Amino acid sequence: MSRRKRASTKAGIIEFFRAYLAAFPDLRMDAQDVFVSGDEVVARVRATGTNEGDFMGMQAPGKRMDVQLIDIMRFGLSTGADGFAPAR
């Protein structure tokens, strides 16, 4: 997976998480807080896992990660999810 910018579309998010799971096969993402306002959702997520595969052009060091992420999403009735914000 290169560092190129991915589209904030369903296909782009699927591509991102396939590469993420390939690099971190034991990936776990736990929602710590979720806030909803109208059609918007903000989630604070704790991601943990072991970097066992190359990711975004970086070689795998075989080390564990434990990071906090913020995801911001907007949901429309006819369009589904929009405005995904994957970790960068």
C-alpha positions in Angstrom: 0.0 0.0 0.0 1.6 3.3 -1.1 1.2 6.7 0.6 -0.9 7.9 -2.3 -4.1 9.6 -1.3 -7.2 7.4 -1.4 -10.7 8.5 -2.3 -13.0 9.1 0.6 -15.4 6.6 -1.0 -16.7 3.2 0.0 -14.2 1.6 -2.4 -11.3 3.7 -1.0 -12.1 2.8 2.6 -12.4 -0.9 1.7 -8.9 -0.7 0.0 -7.5 1.1 3.1 -8.8 -1.5 5.6 -7.7 -4.5 3.4 -4.1 -3.1 3.5 -4.4 -2.2 7.2 -5.5 -5.8 8.0 -2.8 -7.3 5.9 -0.2 -5.2 7.7 -1.8 -5.7 11.2 -3.4 -9.2 11.1 -4.3 -9.0 14.8 -5.8 -5.5 14.4 -8.4 -4.6 17.1 -10.3 -1.4 17.0 -12.4 -0.5 20.1 -14.7 2.5 20.2 -13.9 4.5 23.3 -16.5 7.3 22.7 -19.1 7.8 20.0 -21.0 11.1 19.6 -23.9 11.5 17.2 -25.5 14.8 16.1 -28.0 14.6 13.3 -26.4 12.8 10.4 -22.8 13.1 11.8 -20.9 10.6 13.9 -17.6 11.2 15.7 -15.8 8.2 17.2 -12.7 8.1 19.4 -11.2 4.7 18.7 -8.3 2.8 20.2 -6.4 0.7 17.6 -4.0 -2.1 18.7 -2.1 -4.7 16.7 1.3 -6.0 15.6 2.8 -4.6 12.4 3.7 -7.8 10.6 3.4 -6.5 7.0 4.5 -3.5 4.9 2.1 -0.6 5.3 1.9 2.7 3.4 5.4 2.2 2.0 7.0 1.4 5.4 8.6 -1.9 6.1 7.1 -4.0 9.0 9.1 -3.7 12.2 7.2 -6.5 13.9 6.3 -4.2 16.8 3.0 -3.7 18.6 1.1 -0.4 18.2 -1.5 1.2 20.4 -2.9 4.4 19.1 -5.9 6.7 19.5 -7.9 7.6 16.4 -10.7 10.0 15.6 -13.1 9.1 12.9 -15.7 11.6 11.6 -18.5 10.3 9.4 -21.6 11.7 7.8 -24.6 9.5 6.9 -27.3 10.4 4.4 -30.6 8.6 4.0 -30.1 7.9 0.3 -26.3 8.0 0.0 -25.2 5.9 2.9 -22.0 6.9 4.6 -20.0 9.9 3.4 -16.9 11.8 4.6 -15.0 8.9 6.0 -11.8 9.9 7.8 -9.4 7.0 8.1 -6.2 7.4 10.1 -3.4 9.0 8.1 
